[in-house]
Amino acid sequence: MARMVLLRHGESQWNLENRFTGWVDVPLSPKGEEEARAAGRKLIGFRFDRAYVSVLKRAIDTLRIVLEGIGQTDIPIEKDQALNERMYGELQGLNKAETIAKFGEHQVKLWRRSYDVRPPGGESLKDTAERALPYYERRIRPDLMAGKTILVTAHGNSLRALVMHLDRLSHEEVLELNIPTGVPLLYEFNSSGAVLTHRYL
């Protein structure tokens, strides 16, 4: 039986400061480092064949802390920006409360919580899915079809896109989906690649 763990990086410094982060390469906060260590403790007993991670420091550091915690620093790791967070364009670096004061609550909610509306100069969730899902099909799914155990460490929106696909959520349902930082989400698959179960650990 193939297994895949999806892991959103631990809290970043800009998560802590309530800023739009996107592709800005900010580090984990001290709490985020502890969340990564806690995720590692939950994953003791897993034996991963391979890991996939975005090219952003907060995801890479989360993966490193987890693999150190479970003593598996020698597994193959593939980094790709297809797994990066949604790019927030001109909103990147702005405090969310300040953004609401500048653009209005309705407009900011539209940018954050619609499926296909882009913030200025940025990506929608649809855009994020259009790079993350082909990457999953091309690189990750073949490992699952081979019965491997995979760890994917990425971001709130790239993982939302994957969960939308795996759980067959509608574009409306995915808007209500929030993936917590630092909590492993385990999927188990049958030999034909269909999802058998999924649960947070």
Backbone torsions as a table, in degrees:
resi	resn	phi	psi	omega
1	MET	NA	128.0	178.7
2	ALA	-80.1	146.5	178.2
3	ARG	-134.8	143.1	176.2
4	MET	-134.7	129.4	174.4
5	VAL	-105.9	123.9	172.9
6	LEU	-98.5	131.2	-177.3
7	LEU	-135.1	115.7	172.1
8	ARG	-76.2	137.3	180.0
9	HIS	-52.2	157.5	173.8
10	GLY	-63.8	167.7	-179.6
11	GLU	-52.3	131.3	176.2
12	SER	-93.5	168.4	179.1
13	GLN	-60.5	-35.7	-179.3
14	TRP	-81.0	-26.0	168.5
15	ASN	-58.7	-45.3	-179.9
16	LEU	-59.8	-39.6	-177.8
17	GLU	-87.6	4.3	177.7
18	ASN	60.4	40.6	178.8
19	ARG	-105.4	152.1	170.4
20	PHE	-71.0	121.9	-173.1
21	THR	-98.7	-56.2	179.3
22	GLY	59.6	-126.2	-176.2
23	TRP	-92.8	3.5	176.7
24	VAL	-69.2	133.1	-168.8
25	ASP	-90.5	71.4	-177.6
26	VAL	-89.3	153.2	-178.6
27	PRO	-82.0	170.8	170.5
28	LEU	-67.9	149.0	169.0
29	SER	-79.7	166.9	173.7
30	PRO	-54.8	-39.4	176.4
31	LYS	-63.4	-39.0	178.9
32	GLY	-63.5	-37.9	176.3
33	GLU	-64.0	-40.0	178.1
34	GLU	-68.0	-37.5	176.4
35	GLU	-60.8	-39.0	178.4
36	ALA	-65.7	-41.9	177.4
37	ARG	-62.9	-40.7	178.6
38	ALA	-64.0	-39.3	176.9
39	ALA	-61.7	-41.5	177.7
40	GLY	-59.2	-41.1	179.5
41	ARG	-62.9	-35.3	179.1
42	LYS	-72.0	-19.2	-175.1
43	LEU	-102.3	3.4	173.4
44	ILE	-60.8	132.6	-176.7
45	GLY	105.4	-20.6	172.9
46	PHE	-80.7	146.7	172.3
47	ARG	-122.6	103.8	-176.2
48	PHE	-85.5	140.3	176.5
49	ASP	-87.5	-29.2	-175.5
50	ARG	-162.6	154.6	174.5
51	ALA	-126.6	146.2	174.3
52	TYR	-121.7	140.5	-174.6
53	VAL	-150.2	153.9	174.3
54	SER	-70.6	178.3	179.7
55	VAL	-94.0	7.4	-176.8
56	LEU	-93.8	140.5	-171.4
57	LYS	-54.8	-40.7	-175.6
58	ARG	-64.8	-32.7	176.4
59	ALA	-78.1	-42.6	-180.0
60	ILE	-61.9	-43.6	-179.7
61	ASP	-68.0	-37.1	175.6
62	THR	-60.7	-46.3	178.9
63	LEU	-61.1	-44.9	-179.6
64	ARG	-59.3	-46.0	-179.2
65	ILE	-62.6	-42.0	179.3
66	VAL	-62.9	-49.4	-176.5
67	LEU	-66.0	-35.6	174.4
68	GLU	-63.9	-40.1	-178.1
69	GLY	-65.3	-31.0	-178.7
70	ILE	-104.4	6.1	175.4
71	GLY	67.9	37.5	-178.7
72	GLN	-129.1	46.7	-176.8
73	THR	-75.1	-3.6	-175.2
74	ASP	-97.9	3.5	-176.9
75	ILE	-77.5	154.5	176.1
76	PRO	-63.7	137.6	179.5
77	ILE	-127.0	129.2	176.8
78	GLU	-114.4	125.0	178.2
79	LYS	-103.3	135.6	178.1
80	ASP	-153.8	137.7	-178.9
81	GLN	-72.4	-7.5	173.1
82	ALA	-60.8	-25.1	179.4
83	LEU	-93.6	2.6	179.8
84	ASN	-60.7	160.3	172.9
85	GLU	-59.8	158.3	169.7
86	ARG	-54.1	135.7	179.8
87	MET	-86.5	118.9	-173.2
88	TYR	-91.7	5.3	173.1
89	GLY	59.3	-129.0	-175.5
90	GLU	-68.2	-12.2	178.6
91	LEU	-83.0	-15.5	-175.4
92	GLN	-59.9	129.7	-180.0
93	GLY	91.1	-14.1	-178.7
94	LEU	-82.3	139.8	172.7
95	ASN	-67.2	137.7	-174.0
96	LYS	-65.2	-35.9	178.0
97	ALA	-67.5	-40.4	177.2
98	GLU	-65.0	-36.1	179.5
99	THR	-64.5	-40.7	176.9
100	ILE	-63.3	-41.9	178.8
101	ALA	-62.8	-34.2	-176.8
102	LYS	-80.2	-43.6	-172.2
103	PHE	-109.0	-14.3	-177.6
104	GLY	97.0	144.8	-174.7
105	GLU	-62.9	-40.0	-177.8
106	HIS	-63.2	-45.0	-178.0
107	GLN	-65.6	-42.1	-179.5
108	VAL	-66.1	-40.1	177.1
109	LYS	-62.7	-38.3	177.7
110	LEU	-61.7	-45.3	178.3
111	TRP	-64.3	-40.5	-174.5
112	ARG	-80.3	-34.6	-165.9
113	ARG	-121.4	9.2	171.9
114	SER	-95.9	163.3	-177.1
115	TYR	-81.6	-38.2	-169.6
116	ASP	-128.1	17.5	176.8
117	VAL	-98.4	124.1	-178.5
118	ARG	-89.8	140.2	166.9
119	PRO	-70.8	163.4	-177.9
120	PRO	-56.2	120.2	177.7
121	GLY	74.7	10.2	-174.0
122	GLY	-122.5	-165.2	-177.9
123	GLU	-109.8	149.2	167.0
124	SER	-88.1	171.5	173.1
125	LEU	-61.7	-35.6	176.6
126	LYS	-59.6	-44.0	177.9
127	ASP	-61.8	-41.5	180.0
128	THR	-63.0	-43.9	178.5
129	ALA	-62.3	-34.9	-176.5
130	GLU	-72.0	-12.9	170.9
131	ARG	-104.8	-33.6	-176.7
132	ALA	-74.2	-40.6	-174.7
133	LEU	-70.6	-43.1	174.9
134	PRO	-61.4	-34.9	176.8
135	TYR	-64.3	-44.3	177.2
136	TYR	-57.8	-48.2	-177.4
137	GLU	-64.6	-38.3	-175.0
138	ARG	-79.7	-39.8	-170.7
139	ARG	-109.2	-43.3	-170.7
140	ILE	-89.8	-44.9	-175.8
141	ARG	-58.6	-38.0	176.8
142	PRO	-59.0	-34.9	175.3
143	ASP	-63.4	-40.6	179.5
144	LEU	-67.2	-39.5	178.3
145	MET	-64.7	-23.9	177.3
146	ALA	-87.6	4.1	175.6
147	GLY	82.4	18.5	-176.2
148	LYS	-84.0	166.6	175.8
149	THR	-109.9	120.7	-167.0
150	ILE	-122.8	143.8	173.4
151	LEU	-117.7	125.9	178.4
152	VAL	-117.6	116.3	-179.9
153	THR	-111.8	116.9	-173.5
154	ALA	-149.9	-136.2	-165.3
155	HIS	-134.1	166.9	-176.4
156	GLY	-52.2	-48.1	-173.6
157	ASN	-84.5	-36.0	176.5
158	SER	-66.5	-35.6	176.7
159	LEU	-73.7	-34.1	174.0
160	ARG	-59.2	-39.8	178.8
161	ALA	-62.6	-42.3	178.9
162	LEU	-66.6	-44.1	179.5
163	VAL	-64.0	-38.5	176.2
164	MET	-55.9	-44.7	-179.8
165	HIS	-67.8	-48.4	-175.4
166	LEU	-67.7	-38.2	-177.6
167	ASP	-93.7	0.1	179.2
168	ARG	56.1	47.5	177.8
169	LEU	-80.1	147.6	173.9
170	SER	-75.3	167.5	177.2
171	HIS	-62.2	-27.8	177.4
172	GLU	-77.6	-41.7	-178.5
173	GLU	-64.9	-37.3	-177.0
174	VAL	-67.1	-23.2	-179.7
175	LEU	-67.2	-23.3	178.6
176	GLU	-91.6	-2.0	-176.3
177	LEU	-84.3	125.3	173.9
178	ASN	-123.4	127.8	179.9
179	ILE	-104.4	120.5	-176.2
180	PRO	-71.5	153.7	177.1
181	THR	-73.2	137.2	170.2
182	GLY	71.8	18.1	-179.8
183	VAL	-117.2	113.3	-177.5
184	PRO	-63.9	136.4	177.4
185	LEU	-115.9	111.8	-174.4
186	LEU	-95.5	129.5	170.5
187	TYR	-114.5	138.6	174.5
188	GLU	-119.9	140.1	-172.1
189	PHE	-125.6	149.8	172.2
190	ASN	-85.9	-178.4	-173.4
191	SER	-67.4	-18.9	177.5
192	SER	-93.1	2.5	176.6
193	GLY	90.0	5.9	178.0
194	ALA	-80.5	145.8	178.8
195	VAL	-72.0	127.0	175.8
196	LEU	-91.9	-51.1	-178.9
197	THR	-145.4	158.6	167.4
198	HIS	-149.8	143.3	-178.8
199	ARG	-163.1	153.1	171.6
200	TYR	-77.9	143.4	179.2
201	LEU	-94.2	NA	NA
